[in-house]
Amino acid sequence: MSASSAFSDEKGGSSSEPEYGHDPASGGIFSSDYKRHDDLKEMLDSNKDSLKLEAMKRIVAMIARGKNASDLFPAVVKNVACKNIEVKKLVYVYLVRYAEEQQDLALLSISTFQRGLKDPNQLIRASALRVLSSIRVTIIVPIMMLAIKEAASDMSPYVRKTAAHAIPKLHSLDPDQKDQLIEVIEKLLADKTTLVAGSVVMAFEEVCPDRIDLIHKNYRKLCNLLIDVEEWGQVVIINMLTRYARTQFLNPNINESLLEEGSEKAFYASDDEEDEDKKAEAAALAKRKPYVMDPDHRLLLRNTKPLLQSRNAAVVMAVAQLYFHLAPKAEVGVIAKALVRLMRSHSEVQYVVLQNVATMTIKRRGMFEPYLKSFYIRSTDPTQIKILKLEVLTNLANETNISTILREFQTYIKSMDKDFVAASIQAIGRCATNIGEVRDTCLNGLVQLLSNRDELVVAESVVVIKKLLQMQPEQHSDIIKHMAKLIDNIQVPMARASILWLIGEYCEHVPKIAPDVLRKMAKTFTNEEDIVKLQIINLAAKLYLTNSKQTKLLTQYVLNLAKYDQNYDIRDRARFIRQLIVPTDKSGALSKYAKKLFLALKPAPVLESPFKDRDHFQLGSLSHLLNAKASGYQELPDWPESAPDPSVRNVEVIRLLERVTTLTSIPEWSKCTSRKDRKEKKVEKPFYSDSEGESGPTESADSESDSGSGSESASGSEESRSARSGSESEDSGEESESEEEEEDEEDQKKKKKRLEKTKARKAVEESAESEQSSGAEDRKRSRKMVKNQKSVSESDSESESSESEEESEEESEEESESDTDIRKKKAPVSKPPPKPSKKESKKENKEMSLLDLDDFEPAPASAPVTPVNFLSSSLVSDLEGLSLTDTILAPTTIAPSGSIKMYELLHRITGEGLAVEYCFSRQPFSPDPNMVAVQIQFTNNTNAETKNLHIEEPRLQSGMRIREFSEIEVLAANESVTVVMGIDFCDSTQAANFQLCTHTRKFYVSIQPPVGELMTPAFLTENDFKKEQGKLMGMNEISEKLTLGDKCVNEHVIVERVTATANLSRVPCGSDKECSSPPPPPSAPVYRFAGKTVSSGSLVLVTVAMKDSAGAQLTVNCEKMVIGTMLVKDILQALSQ
């Protein structure tokens, strides 16, 4: 039995009483509002909680449907003291809605709200504060202030969040409370819960957005909490952090902007000025230190990047604008894919996204070029979306894709949507002005449109042709004649005016037609639109000045008609022109210059995008959308000239370190701040213990060097969080609220590990053979972990590394056992030679361990991949801890093997005796793993010294980067020197162009990589290979049949050819465990190779499956289809020879 029927029975009424809350006619014109509300008032006055609850549900439902329930306020406010929590919650919901309208009645219940602030239920406390802050009466400001301060210290994060929401309300009611409210904001900013973070930043933005000092000590915490904050909080925090970063960090693109400015100046300057400018630029660049990104800047970029996958379009848009305004140019590209994904959303979302994409494409065109087809227009798109997509397509047009885009535009002209057709024709005109090669094609296409049946198409074409003809009118007098003939048929005023302007401006090109057009227009002058009349007067004036014999009378006739026109603009223009062109006694000095005034050369109009200068507004903001400053908009600050002090953000870190130091005894090494100090401390410790001979580098050294490199590397999210990788990671520990528990767990883990290690030692002593068989697999896994560095969780990396450090200390002090228990499994055991002394044995062990780490077997001389290829950057950093000579690891000294192809960069004749060759050494480029290492050999064939060899003016495609080699000061006569430079080709085979400079000359050179050199080997098991291959099917798979060449007779040759063509590694056959002895070849063997692109890390999987005696199937799976296609072509060529 429903509550309403219970009420009607109680009243003795009939059961046919209508249920107004659910009655579909309750909002109709025949319903009795009085009666319905009377019914609800009686239910609210009832003693039964069930009836009150039902009444409140109906009232809240009415509010939700937009009905006015304000006349129920007295009846509802009485129930604010109701003991039933459900009723109380709904009463508070109602009061929040109507407290502003019925302030006097709400004030009567203020004592009840104050009691509600002490309620044990957090929802009631929060609701009471919400209602209190909704009463907009200045008398209760002190009560509100007190309530907010108490709520800010509440144990419930939900109540603290409500306090943050109340702060802007109180500030708008009484701005004098700002100082007290800032104290509350400062307190709430220190809150560690994700629920509060978004709300308090919103309050900060409303009350004191300029108080950046409040953010300093909370910056890292906000960055780390960001991923867990609710979506709307994320948007607010990201926008605030964007402005904060613009004031606290240096512009990551500062050097690029300097180079661009320099190149522009040099283009226009004279030779003398150029020399002076160059000297000034050189001085400026010398003064400017090389840009190094602040770790906190990197922290912000790294922690916001995962949010590009958010389901909320506003969050994705916020991250996109952050990257656009803050990230280095090479990293901005990641946002393109996320924004294109939003294009599948609702049309409202599409509209906002396309507005921002249109702005981005003006400065960063290359970012969206791969997604060109995503901006093609669908017939179902609304007109506004179509026009914005046209804008983006026009911005993306360049010499390579213009033919495709123009074909699209031709289709769009046939649309039924007239506004869209007009915009398409304008887009063709803009493409023609921007890309000179297609100007004539576009012009011819537009002229063909003049014969279109649709008058609007013809009219718009005329307007666009007029603008294009201004660029080179003398070549196109035929088109002007053709358009003059259209004047009889076209009725659209703008088009008629454009034709008349063209004929008047270029009347000397059509001397016979122009007077006739004026004669026709004089006949219809009185019936024309105002814009056309003005152009008829202009045409008459120009013809009078150039051909007065034929047109004198016509001009006087037109001016007389205009003299009595209804429009005062036309009357004024007629008087002005008459005085100017018809000489009389009264005519002033200006009439002498009439011809110069009317027939002056006019510059051709520049057809620019309406989004050209919109990027001065913050992307994603309402101001950017409207292209006008909206109220409340905060300007994006300019980058600072010099970096502000970064230590202001270290407050929390210092506090945390003090706390940790008191809780646990930290080993000595962790107190080193810089990586250099750590390395020195590492070298002091004996690396090998005396007791064992056949051991690889220690686990402790491994973990130390990993953590050291983690502080520099910016890409891995895990490294950033490891306990000692840098300043940004030290505060990630802030979030752990129970550190004692974590320590207990760590102690337990250590005990377990030690037990496992002692077992492992026994196993090693008992059986050396089993180690040998599993050694290859363990080595491979360790390398895979070092490569990816993503499979290890944060806690593990922290506990393992710290534990291994402590162990290695203990054990080196005791000198009883080797500290290489885990790595010992990974190195093949070999019998040590007899040891004459400890020193000698140590030396030999070091040499052997280096070989073991390199993990190679003696390869035939023709093998295309040198053993050095297997040295990953992290292994190099491990090996730097060894007391080895620099020559082992110095990349400059590794000579390419005979199989690596050398390319000519500069011929000795062109280089005036300087010959330069280069090769792709296939080593990791240690300063930046995303760059391809290019080994360059300089040979001085002259009898004189060559000095100051260096690189200048790199001209790179968007996204590409270059890391120059150090300047070679002197290259002696008939000597050679080899250096290594790094180039990030951005996974494309486009050439890197730059100037190679000596002390006397500059040579323009370019390095173009074969597609196979854009990758680095990836070590996968067969199962991993098949799993990854399954993810890269469909468009990401390219398959070709081939006939093997005569020389491809065995497995060795096929593997050699493939690895020579592309820098890939062979995937071992069998299951996860690699066989110690090779299995017998099956009837149709399959060879698998795996690699990753150097720049983006996209997997490249190659399969060569043998079919019959000489037939094979080549399959390449790669996310980047262009690379896949080119690689198939190269491998086919290699295997067919």
Disulfide bonds with the S-S distance in Angstrom:
none
